[in-house]
Amino acid sequence: MKTFLIAIACLLLLSNTGCKKKPSGGLGGQANLKINAFHHTAPIDSCMVYIKFNTSEVPSDDQYDLNQAFTKDTDGNSYTIISGLKKGDYYLFARGWDPSISQTVKGGIPYTISTEEDISITVPVTED
């Protein structure tokens, strides 16, 4: 009987410490991403930002869950804000125009939201 109770206790302990489901990224949370893009050290002011939920890799089908254009603030800084995201993994991709080289630039990075708060992110971009 004692062995049986120990076995039951071990099973209960393992079930509570087993695999935990990873947070699922997407809409419905309190995180707000303020995203800007830089080509080397120069800010890019005309980008479209694409975001894919629940991944840290470029989507193989080139399909994203959201996209949003940059806006300018009163100081002339360009960025976009994607609001209402949950904890989880995301892939951010930006494409824009660099007037200093008269060329399209693009780039992407994975990002994990671990706390739902205001977060600033820079996406590095390079020539197309």
C-alpha positions in Angstrom: 0.0 0.0 0.0 2.8 2.4 0.9 4.4 1.8 -2.6 1.1 2.5 -4.3 0.8 5.8 -2.4 4.3 6.8 -3.4 3.7 5.9 -7.0 0.5 8.1 -7.0 2.3 11.0 -5.4 5.1 10.8 -8.0 2.5 10.7 -10.9 0.8 13.8 -9.4 4.1 15.6 -9.0 5.1 14.8 -12.6 1.8 15.9 -14.0 2.2 19.3 -12.4 5.8 19.8 -13.6 5.6 18.2 -17.0 5.4 20.0 -20.3 4.0 23.5 -20.0 2.2 24.9 -23.0 4.1 27.8 -24.4 2.2 31.1 -24.5 0.4 31.6 -27.8 1.1 34.9 -29.5 -1.6 36.9 -31.2 -4.2 39.6 -30.5 -6.0 40.0 -27.2 -3.2 41.0 -24.8 -1.7 44.2 -23.4 1.6 44.4 -25.2 2.2 47.3 -27.5 5.2 47.1 -30.0 6.7 50.4 -31.2 8.7 49.4 -34.2 11.2 51.4 -36.2 13.6 50.3 -38.9 17.3 51.2 -39.5 19.6 50.7 -42.5 23.0 50.6 -40.9 22.8 53.8 -38.7 20.1 55.6 -40.7 16.4 55.4 -39.8 14.1 54.4 -42.6 11.0 56.5 -42.6 8.8 54.8 -45.1 8.3 51.2 -44.2 5.5 48.6 -44.1 5.8 46.3 -41.1 4.5 42.7 -41.3 4.0 40.5 -38.3 3.5 36.7 -38.0 2.1 35.2 -34.8 3.5 32.0 -33.1 6.7 31.7 -34.9 10.3 32.9 -34.7 11.0 32.2 -38.4 10.2 33.7 -41.8 6.9 32.2 -42.9 7.5 29.8 -45.8 4.3 30.9 -47.6 5.1 34.6 -47.1 1.8 35.1 -45.4 1.6 37.4 -42.4 -1.1 37.9 -39.8 -1.0 41.8 -39.7 0.7 44.6 -41.6 0.9 48.3 -40.9 2.6 51.3 -42.4 4.9 53.7 -40.6 3.7 57.1 -39.4 5.6 60.1 -38.3 5.4 61.8 -35.0 5.7 65.6 -34.4 9.5 65.3 -34.2 9.7 63.6 -37.6 10.5 60.2 -36.2 9.0 57.3 -38.1 7.6 54.2 -36.5 4.5 52.0 -36.2 2.7 50.7 -33.1 1.1 47.3 -33.1 -1.2 47.1 -30.0 -3.0 44.5 -28.1 -0.6 41.6 -28.4 -0.3 38.6 -26.1 2.9 36.9 -24.7 4.4 34.6 -27.3 6.7 34.3 -30.3 6.5 36.6 -33.3 8.4 37.3 -36.5 8.6 41.0 -37.6 9.5 41.9 -41.2 9.9 45.5 -42.5 10.2 46.7 -46.1 10.8 50.3 -47.1 12.7 52.8 -49.2 16.1 54.3 -48.4 16.4 57.6 -50.2 20.1 57.9 -49.5 20.8 54.9 -51.8 17.5 55.1 -53.9 16.8 51.5 -53.1 14.3 49.2 -51.4 15.5 47.8 -48.1 14.1 44.9 -46.1 14.8 42.7 -43.1 13.2 40.8 -40.3 13.8 39.5 -36.8 12.2 37.1 -34.4 10.9 38.5 -31.2 9.4 36.9 -28.1 7.0 39.0 -25.9 7.6 37.8 -22.3 5.7 40.6 -20.5 2.7 42.4 -21.8 3.9 46.0 -21.7 5.1 48.8 -24.1 8.1 47.6 -26.0 10.4 49.4 -28.5 12.0 47.3 -31.2 14.3 48.2 -34.1 14.2 46.0 -37.2 17.5 46.1 -39.1 17.0 46.3 -42.9 19.4 45.9 -45.8 19.4 46.3 -49.6 16.8 44.2 -51.4 
